[in-house]
């Protein structure tokens, strides 16, 4: 989809220094959890864009992206996002990305920081389609705790780790080796390296994971 204006449906707290932004789905827009969109606006008189991974299980009517803020690295684009309200008009394009949910019978999502956005979306979608899901999530301040609790209550394996805990044991417990199982990894580059090492330590191929590096 080329750059298209759409309307903010809601802005909700998703945790400390995190927001979930719901956008009305433009006509003809379809995306799968794990894909991402580009959000464009004018900041200080110049066009600026950022990419955000979809964090809703589908795009029927509305879709969601999650934003985590670093209080020590606030900038004009962060200020713009913090000021968004229902009814505001934004410009989006996409979807982009090849590492997304494709109805695999079992999904294992290893997520760090804002990577929990696509993680909960993929798990919710898998469970809604009667597939299996597991989530390994590590962060310093947790995001989407209510959604994670709902995923666990629906029968998924959920492992929540603090920012200093190793991923190895939880990742090994989450990956079953079942036929058709697909591992996903979402997070910043340091986290991806830790997740890939944990997947390898569990005896699986990290190159077979669908991974998205947030920078």
C-alpha positions in Angstrom: 0.0 0.0 0.0 1.3 3.4 -1.0 1.4 6.2 1.7 -2.2 6.5 2.8 -3.9 8.7 5.5 -5.8 6.9 8.2 -7.3 7.8 11.6 -6.1 6.9 15.1 -8.8 4.9 16.7 -7.3 4.7 20.2 -4.0 5.2 22.1 -3.6 3.0 25.2 -1.0 2.4 27.9 0.9 -0.9 27.2 3.3 -0.7 30.2 5.9 1.7 31.6 7.0 4.0 28.8 5.0 2.1 26.2 1.9 2.8 24.2 -0.3 0.7 21.9 -1.7 2.7 19.0 -4.8 1.5 17.2 -5.3 2.7 13.6 -8.3 2.3 11.5 -7.5 -0.1 8.7 -7.4 1.6 5.3 -9.4 0.1 2.4 -7.5 -2.7 0.8 -4.9 -3.0 3.6 -4.1 -6.5 4.7 -1.2 -7.7 6.8 -0.1 -10.6 9.0 1.2 -10.4 12.5 5.0 -9.9 12.3 4.9 -7.6 9.3 5.5 -3.9 9.8 4.3 -0.5 8.5 6.0 2.8 7.9 4.6 5.8 9.8 5.4 9.2 8.2 4.9 12.7 9.5 6.4 16.2 9.5 8.7 16.9 12.3 10.4 20.4 12.7 9.3 21.2 9.1 10.8 18.0 7.6 9.4 14.7 6.6 10.3 11.9 9.0 9.4 8.2 9.1 9.7 5.2 11.4 8.9 1.6 11.1 6.6 -0.3 13.5 5.7 -3.9 13.7 2.1 -4.9 13.8 1.1 -6.1 17.2 -2.5 -7.1 16.6 -3.5 -10.6 15.6 -5.3 -9.3 12.5 -6.2 -6.1 10.7 -10.0 -6.4 10.6 -11.3 -2.9 11.2 -8.3 -1.7 13.1 -4.7 -2.7 13.6 -2.2 -2.0 16.3 1.5 -1.1 16.7 3.4 -0.9 20.0 5.9 1.9 20.8 8.4 1.7 23.6 10.1 4.9 24.7 13.5 5.4 26.2 13.2 8.4 28.6 16.9 9.2 28.1 16.7 9.3 24.3 13.5 11.2 23.7 13.3 13.0 20.4 10.9 14.9 18.2 9.3 11.8 16.7 8.8 10.3 20.1 7.2 13.5 21.2 4.9 13.3 18.2 3.9 9.7 19.1 3.3 10.6 22.7 0.9 13.3 21.7 -1.3 11.2 19.4 -4.9 11.0 20.3 -8.0 9.3 18.9 -9.2 11.1 15.8 -5.8 12.3 14.7 -4.8 11.6 11.1 -1.6 9.7 10.3 0.1 8.5 7.2 1.1 4.8 6.8 2.4 2.6 4.1 3.1 -1.1 3.8 3.0 -3.8 4.9 6.7 -4.7 4.8 8.6 -7.7 5.9 8.9 -11.4 5.2 9.2 -12.8 8.7 5.6 -13.2 9.8 3.0 -15.8 10.9 2.0 -18.1 8.1 -0.4 -20.5 9.9 2.3 -22.7 11.3 0.9 -25.4 13.5 3.2 -24.4 16.4 4.9 -21.0 16.9 7.7 -20.2 19.4 8.3 -16.4 19.7 11.5 -15.2 21.5 11.1 -11.5 22.1 13.0 -8.7 23.7 11.8 -5.2 24.6 9.3 -3.9 22.0 9.5 -7.3 20.2 6.8 -8.4 22.5 4.3 -6.5 20.2 4.6 -9.0 17.3 5.1 -11.8 19.8 1.7 -11.5 21.4 0.1 -10.9 18.0 1.5 -14.1 16.6 0.6 -16.1 19.7 -3.0 -14.8 19.8 -3.5 -15.5 16.1 -2.0 -19.0 16.3 -4.3 -19.8 19.3 -7.3 -18.4 17.5 -6.7 -20.8 14.7 -6.3 -23.7 17.1 -2.6 -23.9 16.6 0.0 -24.0 19.5 2.1 -21.2 20.8 4.9 -20.4 23.1 6.4 -17.0 24.1 9.8 -16.3 25.7 10.0 -12.6 26.7 12.8 -10.7 28.3 12.7 -7.0 29.3 13.7 -4.6 32.0 10.1 -3.2 32.2 7.3 -5.5 31.0 4.9 -4.5 28.2 1.5 -6.1 27.3 1.3 -8.1 30.6 -2.5 -8.5 30.3 -2.2 -10.0 26.9 0.5 -12.3 28.0 -1.7 -13.5 30.8 -4.5 -14.1 28.4 -2.2 -16.1 26.1 -1.0 -18.2 29.0 -4.6 -18.8 30.1 -5.5 -20.0 26.6 -2.9 -22.8 27.0 0.3 -21.3 25.6 3.7 -21.7 27.2 4.8 -18.3 28.4 8.2 -17.5 30.0 8.8 -14.0 31.3 12.4 -13.1 32.2 14.0 -10.0 33.6 16.6 -8.1 31.6 19.5 -9.9 33.2 18.3 -13.5 33.0 19.7 -15.8 30.4 17.4 -17.1 27.6 18.9 -20.6 27.4 16.6 -22.6 29.7 13.3 -20.9 28.7 14.1 -21.2 25.0 15.0 -24.9 25.4 11.7 -25.5 27.2 9.7 -23.6 24.7 11.0 -25.2 21.5 9.5 -28.7 21.2 10.9 -29.8 17.8 7.4 -30.7 16.7 6.7 -31.1 13.0 5.9 -27.7 11.4 7.1 -25.7 14.4 8.4 -22.3 13.6 10.6 -20.1 15.8 10.5 -16.3 15.5 12.9 -13.8 17.1 12.0 -10.1 17.5 14.2 -7.4 19.2 17.3 -5.3 19.0 20.6 -6.6 17.7 22.1 -7.6 21.1 19.0 -9.5 21.9 18.9 -11.3 18.6 22.5 -12.5 19.2 21.4 -13.9 22.7 18.3 -15.5 21.2 20.2 -17.2 18.4 22.8 -18.5 20.8 20.0 -19.9 23.0 18.3 -21.6 20.0 21.6 -23.2 19.1 22.2 -24.3 22.7 18.8 -26.0 22.6 20.0 -28.0 19.6 18.1 -26.2 16.9 19.2 -24.1 13.9 19.0 -20.4 14.6 19.2 -19.7 10.8 15.8 -21.4 10.5 14.2 -18.8 12.7 12.2 -15.9 11.3 13.9 -12.9 12.8 13.4 -9.2 12.7 16.2 -6.8 13.9 14.8 -3.6 15.4 18.2 -1.9 15.2 
